[in-house]
């Protein structure tokens, strides 16, 4: 029975991914770069900046690997939406307190060789720039033996900033940076890992902003 459930879940995820891809390309001309940096097997934590509600599905859309998304508890309040995001791999984590349930579930999935996507700022940006990072993902990486893949999304804030109830049209780009292997992580302190992950995300953002259609966002380079 578990195999049947896993197969059905995979089919549902794949179908949803196709629908998101179609909408993203038609409405937001989504472009991806750095996809060769995504390992195709093994536990992986993708760490990205957080610009809008678009970020989780668009970050995950760049690979055929099935994603698990860390999401704050308040998103699970509306039952139909709770069912939707749970069916697509969301992991509930509380912003208040230590959220042990979400941490344990993230570890379980990583130890099964899956991918977890999280946003170390903990909330969407207020102005399109990077906020302060929290280092909880480093503990997950050390305890699970997962690699860390820095990533960046740009244009999503302009399409759907947190102060706007509904999104507008725009152009969104996603870039996957260079991987931090488990061996690299083991040789560094937590502070060094946090600094390096942030540096690589900043580099991805600067590279994205060199695209002609995102050139108007160059002022955000003062991260």
C-alpha positions in Angstrom: 0.0 0.0 0.0 2.9 2.4 0.8 4.3 1.9 -2.7 0.9 2.7 -4.2 0.7 5.9 -2.1 4.2 6.9 -3.1 3.4 6.3 -6.7 0.2 8.4 -6.5 2.0 11.1 -4.7 4.7 11.2 -7.3 2.1 11.4 -10.1 0.3 14.2 -8.4 3.5 16.1 -7.8 4.6 15.7 -11.4 1.2 16.8 -12.8 1.2 19.8 -10.5 4.8 20.7 -11.6 3.7 20.7 -15.2 0.8 23.0 -14.5 3.1 25.4 -12.5 5.7 25.3 -15.3 3.1 26.2 -17.9 1.7 29.1 -15.8 5.1 30.4 -14.8 6.4 30.5 -18.4 3.3 32.1 -19.8 2.8 34.7 -17.1 6.3 35.3 -15.7 8.7 34.1 -18.4 10.6 32.2 -15.8 14.2 31.4 -16.6 16.6 29.0 -14.9 20.4 28.8 -14.8 22.9 26.7 -12.9 20.8 23.5 -13.1 23.8 21.4 -13.6 24.8 22.2 -10.0 21.8 20.2 -8.7 22.9 16.6 -7.7 20.5 14.0 -9.0 20.8 11.7 -6.0 21.4 11.9 -2.3 20.2 14.2 0.5 20.1 17.8 -0.4 19.2 21.1 1.3 18.4 24.0 -1.1 18.8 27.3 0.7 17.4 30.4 -1.0 16.4 34.0 -0.5 12.7 34.6 0.1 11.0 37.3 -2.0 7.3 36.1 -2.4 4.8 33.3 -2.2 6.0 32.3 -5.6 9.4 31.1 -4.3 8.7 27.5 -3.1 7.1 26.2 -6.3 9.5 28.1 -8.6 12.6 27.0 -6.8 11.5 23.4 -7.0 10.4 23.6 -10.7 13.9 23.8 -12.0 14.6 20.1 -11.3 12.8 16.7 -11.8 13.7 15.8 -8.2 10.7 16.0 -5.9 11.0 18.8 -3.3 10.0 19.0 0.4 9.3 22.6 1.5 9.7 23.9 5.0 6.7 26.2 5.6 5.6 28.2 8.7 2.7 26.9 10.7 0.4 29.8 9.9 0.1 28.6 6.3 -1.6 25.4 7.5 -4.7 27.2 9.0 -7.0 27.0 6.0 -7.9 23.4 5.5 -8.0 23.2 1.6 -4.6 25.0 1.4 -3.2 22.8 4.1 -4.2 19.7 2.1 -2.6 21.1 -1.0 0.7 22.1 0.4 1.0 18.9 2.5 0.2 16.8 -0.6 3.1 18.6 -2.4 5.6 17.9 0.4 5.3 20.8 2.8 6.8 20.4 6.2 5.3 22.4 9.0 7.7 24.3 11.2 6.7 26.8 13.9 8.4 30.2 13.9 7.8 30.5 17.7 9.7 28.0 19.8 12.0 25.2 18.6 9.6 23.4 16.3 11.0 19.9 17.0 8.3 18.2 15.0 9.2 20.0 11.8 12.9 19.5 12.4 12.5 15.8 13.0 10.4 15.4 9.9 12.9 17.3 7.8 15.7 15.0 9.1 13.6 11.9 8.3 13.2 13.0 4.7 16.8 14.0 4.3 18.0 10.6 5.7 15.8 9.0 3.0 17.9 10.8 0.4 15.3 13.5 -0.4 15.5 17.2 -1.1 14.4 19.9 1.5 13.9 23.5 0.4 14.1 26.2 3.1 14.5 30.0 3.4 16.9 31.0 6.1 15.5 34.5 6.4 12.4 32.9 7.9 10.0 35.4 6.2 9.6 37.2 2.9 11.7 40.3 2.3 10.3 43.7 3.0 12.3 45.5 0.2 13.7 42.8 -2.1 17.1 42.7 -0.3 18.5 39.8 1.7 17.5 39.8 5.4 19.3 38.2 8.3 20.0 34.5 8.0 19.2 31.9 10.7 21.5 28.9 10.8 19.1 26.0 11.6 19.7 24.5 8.2 23.4 23.9 9.1 22.4 21.5 12.0 20.1 19.7 9.5 22.9 19.3 7.1 25.4 18.0 9.7 23.0 15.5 11.2 21.7 14.2 7.9 24.9 14.2 5.9 23.2 16.4 3.3 24.9 18.7 0.8 23.8 22.4 0.7 22.9 24.1 -2.6 22.6 27.9 -2.4 20.0 29.4 -4.8 18.5 32.7 -5.6 15.3 34.0 -7.1 14.9 37.5 -8.5 11.9 39.4 -9.9 9.4 37.6 -7.6 9.4 40.5 -5.1 8.4 42.9 -7.9 5.6 40.6 -9.1 4.2 39.9 -5.6 5.6 41.9 -2.7 4.4 41.1 0.8 2.4 44.3 1.0 0.3 43.5 -2.0 -2.6 41.1 -1.7 -2.6 39.9 -5.3 0.3 39.4 -7.8 1.0 41.3 -11.0 2.7 40.1 -14.2 6.5 40.3 -14.4 9.6 38.3 -15.2 11.3 35.9 -12.7 14.7 34.3 -12.8 16.1 31.5 -10.6 19.8 30.5 -10.3 21.3 27.5 -8.5 24.8 28.2 -7.1 27.7 26.0 -6.5 27.3 23.1 -4.1 28.7 22.8 -0.6 29.5 19.1 -0.1 29.1 17.3 3.2 32.9 17.1 3.4 33.2 20.9 2.9 30.6 21.5 5.6 32.3 19.2 8.0 35.6 21.1 7.7 34.0 24.5 8.5 32.5 26.0 11.6 28.8 26.9 11.7 29.6 30.6 11.3 31.8 29.9 8.3 29.1 27.8 6.6 26.5 30.5 7.2 28.8 33.2 5.8 29.7 31.1 2.7 26.1 30.2 1.9 25.1 33.8 2.1 28.0 34.8 -0.1 27.0 32.3 -2.7 23.4 33.4 -2.7 24.5 37.1 -3.0 26.7 36.0 -6.0 23.7 34.3 -7.6 21.6 37.4 -7.2 24.3 39.7 -8.7 24.6 37.3 -11.7 20.8 37.3 -12.2 20.7 41.1 -12.2 23.1 41.2 -15.1 20.3 40.0 -17.4 19.0 42.9 -19.5 15.4 42.4 -18.3 16.5 42.6 -14.7 19.0 45.4 -15.0 16.6 47.8 -13.3 17.2 45.8 -10.1 20.9 46.6 -10.0 20.4 49.0 -7.1 19.8 45.9 -4.9 23.4 44.9 -5.3 24.1 46.7 -2.0 22.9 43.6 -0.2 
